[in-house]
Amino acid sequence: MAVSVCVVVPVKDEAENIAPLVREIARALSGEEFEIVTVDDGSTDGTAETLLALKNEVPQLRVVQHGRNIGQSRGVRTGVRAARAPIIATIDGDGQNDPADIPKLLKELRAHDPATVGMVSGVRKQRMDDANKRWASGFANAFRRWMLNDQAVDSGCGLKVFYRDLFLSLPFFDNMHRFLIALAFREGYQVRFVEVGHRPRQHGVSKYNNIQRAIVGLVDTFGVRWLQTRFKGAVTPKEL
């Protein structure tokens, strides 16, 4: 069966969160021909077993597993490569993104010419994180906008929809998931922004800390700026 949308869910040690999330995704996309590709990135808490047990209940679910933990960006890329749909939706595996927002982003993407608008990114209108995390995120977003001019006020929102071909055309590097907007602009596409909800984490803990994010993010921002300068602009080839 042809599918129109693939929801890619990178997940690491979210055994208590992932089953409710998958069920919510399936309900949210009941009007679509869809699939859900979960990518277990080296979990040690039974996440993969939970997902496998869920496959009979949610037949659209596919489970892919990394042999070891190699990061969220690699999880997204693995999921996109495995996808059988032309449109990808990404969502974090911790349950803080609301799957009910996915149709809203899909509607916005489909309202535009695919050759012009290649991505719609969620903007969390009310972050349900602690104050330190919100402050660190706000500073990082401001610095990145100044450096990369990508217009994004919430690049870390995991809820995005985009065309599979667009993603596969982007230069890959670990941690690239936080720079998808800037990289899409680099390829000549427009990005639209839609407000989405955000929920408190119900189980488990975040896999990142503020210092770790800051160090990696600073280095990567300079790297993406270099990529921007080493590109002569998008062009649409035509056969003569």
C-alpha positions in Angstrom: 0.0 0.0 0.0 1.3 3.5 -0.9 1.8 5.8 2.0 1.7 9.6 1.9 3.3 10.4 5.2 6.0 8.8 7.3 6.4 9.8 10.9 10.0 9.3 12.0 10.5 8.9 15.8 14.1 8.7 17.0 14.0 7.2 20.5 16.5 6.4 23.3 15.4 4.9 26.6 11.8 5.9 26.4 10.1 2.6 27.2 7.4 4.3 29.4 6.7 7.1 26.9 6.8 5.4 23.5 3.7 3.3 23.4 1.3 6.1 24.3 3.1 8.3 21.8 2.7 5.8 19.0 -1.0 5.4 19.7 -1.4 9.2 19.6 0.3 9.4 16.3 -1.9 6.7 14.8 -5.0 8.5 16.0 -3.8 11.9 14.7 -3.2 10.5 11.2 -6.2 8.3 10.9 -7.3 10.3 7.8 -3.9 9.6 6.0 -2.2 6.6 4.5 0.7 6.7 6.9 3.5 4.7 8.5 5.5 5.3 11.7 9.2 4.5 11.7 10.7 4.4 15.1 14.4 4.3 15.4 15.7 2.8 18.6 19.1 4.4 19.1 20.8 1.9 21.4 18.2 1.9 24.2 18.9 -0.3 27.3 15.6 0.0 29.1 13.3 -2.3 27.0 12.2 0.3 24.4 12.7 -2.0 21.5 10.7 -4.8 23.2 7.9 -2.3 24.0 7.8 -1.3 20.3 7.8 -4.8 19.0 4.9 -5.8 21.3 3.0 -2.8 19.9 3.2 -3.8 16.2 0.1 -6.0 16.3 -1.9 -3.2 17.7 -0.6 -0.5 15.3 0.1 -2.2 11.9 1.6 0.9 10.5 4.4 0.8 13.0 7.9 -0.2 11.8 10.8 -0.7 14.2 14.4 0.0 13.2 17.3 -0.3 15.7 20.9 1.0 15.9 23.4 -1.5 17.3 24.6 1.3 19.6 23.8 4.9 20.6 24.9 7.2 17.8 22.7 10.2 18.3 19.4 11.8 17.4 20.5 13.2 14.0 21.6 9.7 12.9 18.2 8.4 14.1 16.4 10.9 12.0 18.5 10.0 9.0 18.0 6.3 9.4 14.3 6.8 9.7 14.1 9.1 6.6 16.1 6.6 4.6 13.8 3.8 5.6 10.6 5.8 4.9 8.4 4.9 2.0 6.5 8.2 1.8 7.4 11.4 0.0 6.6 13.6 3.1 8.3 13.1 6.5 7.1 14.3 9.9 9.6 14.1 12.7 8.6 14.1 16.4 10.6 13.6 19.6 10.2 10.3 21.4 9.7 11.7 24.9 6.1 12.6 24.4 6.5 16.3 24.9 5.5 17.1 21.3 1.7 16.7 20.7 1.0 14.4 17.7 -2.3 16.2 17.2 -0.3 19.1 15.7 1.0 17.0 12.9 -2.0 17.4 10.6 -1.8 21.2 11.1 1.8 21.2 9.8 0.9 18.9 6.9 -1.9 21.2 5.8 0.5 24.2 5.8 3.1 22.3 3.8 0.6 21.1 1.2 -0.8 24.6 0.8 2.4 25.7 -1.1 4.3 24.7 -4.2 6.8 21.9 -3.2 9.4 23.6 -5.3 9.2 26.7 -3.1 8.3 25.6 0.4 10.1 22.5 1.5 9.6 22.5 5.3 7.2 23.5 8.0 8.7 23.8 11.5 6.8 23.8 14.8 7.3 26.7 17.3 6.5 25.7 20.8 4.2 28.5 22.1 4.6 27.6 25.7 7.7 25.5 26.7 7.0 23.1 29.5 10.6 22.8 30.5 12.5 24.3 33.5 13.6 27.9 33.5 17.3 27.0 33.0 16.5 25.0 29.9 14.3 27.7 28.4 16.9 30.4 29.0 19.7 28.3 27.4 17.5 27.5 24.5 16.5 31.2 24.0 20.2 32.3 24.0 21.2 29.5 21.6 18.4 30.4 19.2 19.3 34.1 19.3 23.0 33.4 18.6 22.1 31.0 15.8 19.8 33.5 14.1 22.5 36.1 14.3 25.1 33.8 12.8 22.9 32.0 10.2 20.1 34.3 9.5 17.6 31.4 9.4 14.6 33.2 11.0 14.0 30.4 13.4 13.0 31.2 17.0 12.7 27.6 18.0 15.1 25.4 16.0 15.1 22.8 18.7 11.4 21.9 18.2 11.4 18.2 17.1 8.1 18.6 15.4 8.7 19.3 11.7 7.3 18.2 8.3 9.4 18.2 5.1 9.9 16.5 1.8 12.0 13.4 1.9 14.0 14.4 -1.2 14.8 17.7 0.4 16.3 16.0 3.5 18.3 13.6 1.5 19.9 16.5 -0.5 21.2 18.1 2.7 24.8 17.7 3.9 24.8 15.4 6.9 26.7 15.7 10.1 26.0 14.6 13.7 23.6 17.0 15.4 22.3 18.4 12.1 18.7 18.0 13.3 19.1 21.4 15.1 20.1 23.1 11.8 17.5 21.7 9.4 15.9 25.1 8.9 19.2 26.8 8.0 20.2 23.9 5.7 16.8 24.1 3.9 17.3 27.8 3.3 20.8 27.0 2.0 19.2 24.8 -0.7 16.9 27.6 -1.8 13.7 26.5 -0.1 11.4 28.5 2.1 10.4 27.4 5.5 7.1 28.1 7.2 6.5 28.2 11.0 3.4 27.1 12.8 2.7 27.3 16.6 2.4 24.0 18.3 1.8 22.7 21.8 4.3 21.4 24.3 3.8 19.0 27.2 5.6 18.1 30.4 7.7 15.0 30.3 5.8 12.2 32.0 8.5 9.6 32.5 12.3 9.5 32.3 14.8 12.3 32.0 16.3 14.4 29.2 19.3 12.9 27.4 21.1 16.3 27.2 22.3 19.0 29.6 22.7 22.7 29.0 26.5 22.7 29.0 26.7 19.8 26.6 24.2 21.5 24.2 26.0 24.8 24.4 29.5 23.4 23.5 28.2 21.2 20.7 25.9 23.9 19.4 28.5 26.6 19.3 30.9 24.5 17.2 28.2 23.3 14.9 26.9 26.8 14.3 30.3 27.9 13.0 30.3 24.7 10.9 27.0 25.5 9.3 28.0 29.1 8.7 31.0 27.7 6.8 28.7 25.5 4.7 26.6 28.5 3.9 29.7 30.3 2.5 30.8 27.3 0.5 27.6 27.2 -1.7 27.0 29.0 -4.9 23.2 29.0 -4.6 20.4 26.7 -5.6 19.7 26.0 -9.3 17.0 24.1 -11.1 18.5 22.1 -14.0 16.5 21.5 -17.1 16.9 18.9 -19.8 17.5 20.4 -23.3 
